[in-house]
Amino acid sequence: MEKGYKKLEVWKKADALAKAVYAATSSFPKDEVYGVTSQLRRAALSVPVNIVEGTGRQGNKELKQFANIALGSLAETEYLLEFCKDVGYLPEKVFAEVETLRCETGRLLWCFYKSL
């Protein structure tokens, strides 16, 4: 039986974003493995993880709290993506693809948060 969170469009988009960030950061400099690579991956992965954790809790009040944390992680992801583009770690094309996913995730997450 499919878990409840797997039915959520917002989780599907956030999951796709996290996977895209992992793929995009695979070519980052090796000396950044414990720096911006790790930070960006953790921020992006935090978005779907918080949606999952929130759906595993009791009631919409707790789910809303975890959705709010996911929104914060998404904001962190936004800055880190821009930073990585600006310092030359992310080619413009890759940045544009991941940024599109981030924007779509943000729209869905904001609507999800407001619906709770």
Residue frames as qw, qx, qy, qz and C-alpha x, y, z in Angstrom:
[[0.000, 0.888, 0.460, 0.000, 0.00, 0.00, 0.00],
 [0.401, 0.520, -0.017, 0.754, 1.32, 3.43, -0.96],
 [0.332, -0.386, -0.460, 0.727, 2.15, 5.78, 1.92],
 [0.098, 0.867, 0.446, -0.199, 0.03, 8.91, 2.26],
 [0.154, -0.762, 0.211, 0.592, 2.85, 11.32, 1.51],
 [0.357, -0.096, 0.730, 0.575, 3.59, 9.58, -1.80],
 [0.247, 0.664, 0.686, 0.168, 0.18, 10.70, -3.06],
 [0.078, -0.882, -0.155, 0.439, 1.01, 14.37, -2.47],
 [0.610, 0.716, 0.097, 0.325, 2.04, 16.35, -5.55],
 [0.119, -0.935, 0.286, -0.172, 4.09, 18.65, -3.33],
 [0.713, -0.471, 0.508, 0.106, 6.12, 15.70, -2.03],
 [0.830, 0.347, 0.348, 0.265, 6.65, 14.35, -5.57],
 [0.374, 0.873, -0.044, 0.309, 7.99, 17.72, -6.73],
 [0.360, -0.837, 0.393, -0.124, 10.17, 18.16, -3.62],
 [0.855, -0.182, 0.459, 0.157, 11.55, 14.65, -4.11],
 [0.716, 0.580, 0.202, 0.333, 12.41, 15.48, -7.72],
 [0.056, 0.947, -0.199, 0.245, 14.13, 18.69, -6.58],
 [0.620, -0.640, 0.454, 0.010, 16.24, 16.85, -4.00],
 [0.860, 0.090, 0.426, 0.265, 17.32, 14.28, -6.59],
 [0.514, 0.790, 0.088, 0.322, 18.13, 17.04, -9.10],
 [0.206, -0.913, 0.319, -0.148, 20.26, 18.84, -6.50],
 [0.781, -0.373, 0.481, 0.143, 22.15, 15.63, -5.74],
 [0.782, 0.406, 0.330, 0.339, 22.83, 15.13, -9.45],
 [0.274, 0.917, -0.013, 0.291, 23.84, 18.78, -9.98],
 [0.360, -0.849, 0.374, -0.101, 26.26, 18.76, -7.04],
 [0.956, -0.081, 0.220, 0.176, 28.01, 15.56, -8.10],
 [0.689, 0.493, 0.031, 0.530, 30.42, 17.62, -10.22],
 [0.224, -0.957, 0.093, -0.157, 31.23, 20.20, -7.53],
 [0.323, 0.640, -0.621, 0.316, 34.87, 20.52, -6.46],
 [0.752, -0.185, -0.615, 0.150, 35.96, 17.74, -4.12],
 [0.299, 0.061, -0.492, 0.815, 37.22, 20.28, -1.58],
 [0.394, -0.221, 0.027, -0.892, 33.58, 21.40, -1.17],
 [0.521, -0.190, -0.817, -0.157, 32.31, 17.96, -0.15],
 [0.379, -0.446, -0.666, 0.462, 31.98, 19.09, 3.49],
 [0.036, -0.236, -0.085, 0.967, 31.11, 22.67, 2.56],
 [0.447, 0.261, -0.053, -0.854, 28.55, 23.96, 0.13],
 [0.453, 0.048, -0.808, -0.374, 27.91, 20.53, -1.45],
 [0.252, -0.238, -0.878, 0.329, 26.83, 19.09, 1.88],
 [0.125, 0.315, 0.380, -0.861, 24.90, 22.21, 2.90],
 [0.447, 0.205, -0.340, -0.802, 22.95, 22.38, -0.39],
 [0.451, -0.052, -0.866, -0.210, 22.17, 18.68, -0.37],
 [0.151, -0.274, -0.796, 0.518, 20.95, 18.80, 3.25],
 [0.252, 0.299, 0.173, -0.904, 18.77, 21.85, 2.58],
 [0.499, 0.150, -0.522, -0.675, 17.19, 20.33, -0.54],
 [0.427, -0.095, -0.899, -0.011, 16.66, 16.94, 1.09],
 [0.013, 0.173, 0.643, -0.746, 15.10, 18.60, 4.13],
 [0.445, 0.091, -0.134, -0.881, 12.11, 19.73, 2.03],
 [0.702, -0.070, -0.580, -0.407, 10.66, 16.29, 1.18],
 [0.432, -0.035, -0.806, 0.404, 11.85, 14.82, 4.49],
 [0.126, 0.076, 0.466, -0.873, 9.89, 17.40, 6.48],
 [0.623, 0.017, -0.271, -0.733, 6.78, 16.73, 4.39],
 [0.661, -0.026, -0.748, -0.049, 7.16, 13.02, 5.13],
 [0.260, -0.052, -0.722, 0.639, 7.73, 13.61, 8.83],
 [0.314, 0.017, 0.194, -0.929, 4.77, 15.98, 9.06],
 [0.699, -0.029, -0.423, -0.576, 2.41, 13.48, 7.44],
 [0.601, -0.035, -0.778, 0.179, 3.56, 10.90, 9.98],
 [0.020, 0.033, -0.558, 0.829, 2.46, 13.08, 12.88],
 [0.015, -0.557, -0.817, 0.149, -0.95, 13.48, 14.45],
 [0.078, 0.847, 0.432, -0.300, -3.09, 16.25, 13.03],
 [0.471, 0.754, 0.197, 0.413, -2.78, 19.26, 10.76],
 [0.270, -0.954, 0.130, -0.003, -1.21, 21.51, 13.40],
 [0.649, -0.477, 0.488, 0.335, 1.96, 19.42, 13.46],
 [0.674, 0.393, 0.476, 0.405, 1.88, 18.93, 9.70],
 [0.195, 0.954, 0.119, 0.197, 1.70, 22.70, 9.24],
 [0.443, -0.819, 0.322, 0.171, 4.74, 23.11, 11.51],
 [0.690, -0.164, 0.570, 0.415, 6.76, 20.67, 9.40],
 [0.508, 0.686, 0.398, 0.335, 5.55, 22.31, 6.17],
 [0.073, -0.995, 0.063, -0.011, 6.80, 25.61, 7.59],
 [0.577, -0.565, 0.495, 0.320, 10.21, 24.05, 8.25],
 [0.676, 0.284, 0.556, 0.391, 10.19, 22.74, 4.66],
 [0.278, 0.926, 0.194, 0.167, 9.52, 26.30, 3.42],
 [0.315, -0.883, 0.313, 0.152, 12.58, 27.50, 5.35],
 [0.673, -0.225, 0.605, 0.362, 14.71, 24.73, 3.87],
 [0.575, 0.611, 0.456, 0.296, 13.47, 25.67, 0.41],
 [0.049, 0.998, -0.043, 0.022, 14.53, 29.28, 0.99],
 [0.510, -0.642, 0.510, 0.261, 17.97, 28.05, 2.05],
 [0.704, 0.188, 0.598, 0.334, 18.11, 25.93, -1.10],
 [0.390, 0.878, 0.243, 0.132, 17.25, 28.97, -3.21],
 [0.139, -0.939, 0.296, 0.103, 20.13, 31.01, -1.82],
 [0.612, -0.413, 0.622, 0.260, 22.62, 28.16, -2.06],
 [0.690, 0.452, 0.501, 0.262, 21.71, 27.45, -5.69],
 [0.260, 0.958, 0.038, 0.114, 22.25, 31.12, -6.57],
 [0.390, -0.798, 0.438, 0.139, 25.53, 31.17, -4.65],
 [0.720, -0.116, 0.622, 0.285, 26.77, 28.05, -6.45],
 [0.578, 0.700, 0.340, 0.245, 25.85, 29.54, -9.83],
 [0.030, 0.993, -0.103, 0.040, 27.59, 32.81, -8.96],
 [0.420, -0.693, 0.562, 0.164, 30.86, 31.12, -7.94],
 [0.424, 0.530, -0.628, -0.380, 30.85, 28.96, -11.06],
 [0.315, -0.151, 0.924, -0.154, 29.93, 25.58, -9.56],
 [0.514, 0.471, 0.695, -0.177, 26.60, 25.38, -11.43],
 [0.186, 0.085, 0.553, 0.808, 26.48, 26.00, -15.16],
 [0.334, 0.116, 0.043, -0.935, 23.66, 28.36, -16.18],
 [0.589, -0.027, -0.613, -0.525, 21.70, 25.57, -17.91],
 [0.478, -0.185, -0.825, 0.239, 21.83, 23.27, -14.89],
 [0.011, -0.160, -0.461, 0.873, 20.96, 26.15, -12.58],
 [0.438, 0.036, -0.208, -0.874, 17.93, 27.03, -14.74],
 [0.605, -0.120, -0.738, -0.273, 16.66, 23.44, -14.67],
 [0.408, -0.241, -0.745, 0.469, 17.04, 23.06, -10.90],
 [0.067, 0.121, 0.248, -0.959, 15.68, 26.57, -10.26],
 [0.512, -0.112, -0.445, -0.726, 12.55, 25.73, -12.27],
 [0.606, -0.253, -0.753, 0.030, 12.00, 22.70, -10.05],
 [0.263, -0.177, -0.551, 0.772, 12.62, 24.82, -6.95],
 [0.264, 0.001, -0.030, -0.964, 10.04, 27.41, -8.06],
 [0.618, -0.180, -0.588, -0.490, 7.46, 24.73, -8.82],
 [0.531, -0.231, -0.738, 0.346, 8.12, 23.11, -5.44],
 [0.091, -0.086, -0.358, 0.925, 7.75, 26.48, -3.76],
 [0.444, -0.118, -0.247, -0.853, 4.37, 27.18, -5.35],
 [0.691, -0.225, -0.650, -0.222, 3.04, 23.77, -4.39],
 [0.479, -0.160, -0.656, 0.561, 4.51, 23.92, -0.89],
 [0.083, -0.023, 0.216, -0.973, 3.08, 27.37, -0.21],
 [0.598, -0.169, -0.355, -0.698, -0.39, 26.26, -1.34],
 [0.680, -0.178, -0.706, 0.086, -0.06, 23.10, 0.75],
 [0.287, -0.071, -0.541, 0.788, 0.97, 25.13, 3.81],
 [0.286, -0.067, 0.043, -0.955, -1.93, 27.58, 3.39],
 [0.649, -0.180, -0.543, -0.501, -4.41, 24.70, 3.04],
 [0.524, -0.129, -0.776, 0.327, -3.55, 23.31, 6.48]]
